[in-house]
């Protein structure tokens, strides 16, 4: 596996804080970046690439747009179509940045006003997933065609149980196998798998049943209850067990640190020996 990648927000002009993040990441040894941004922000891609290259870095991927009005599993065909259109635009954006991967959420958050008890997902989850599964399959099949045309890989991410479908990583992996396309693969999110471990088994157990379709990893930690995106080692993920499973991963799979902290805190985090040790171990370093 290559050296780990890291998430960076590109929603502001590539000056001041953006360049400070780049300096911190460069000093920590990162050379690959995943672009993350809020919707509605216009990007100067040429300038972004130029600034990033000055720090000897490059974009390997973008995190596709998401929100309550973007859902590839939606039963509303208008919403589903808009989601596919957004995915195609994000694929084009990834190519402009020099990357070839788009991270896709398989569904959106369940609106609280609908009254679903997330803690009791076992009583209603199967019915919801059976209803939305065919729509997600159709969307992934359409993404496969778009991916082939753009030469972009869509990596569908396992998510927490507060989203409609996709929290069962093993089920999601099986759906991706059925799509059977090199342009639709899985982004295995370690933190999301961990918060779902009571339902589906440990991160390592889940990954062992998904490994053949995984091309990207989101790495972060938590307490097994809340998706807090902590530094590796600051939560309860069993990194040694996970690392043993990841040794069998696709050698081209990217390991990406997904944290959202201020630049000073990120600098401090990346100076911790335990964080560097975990990241290097996961990436086969």
Order of alpha helices (4+ residues) and beta strands (2+ residues): beta-alpha-beta-alpha-beta-alpha-beta-alpha-beta-alpha-beta-alpha-alpha-alpha-beta-alpha-beta-alpha-alpha
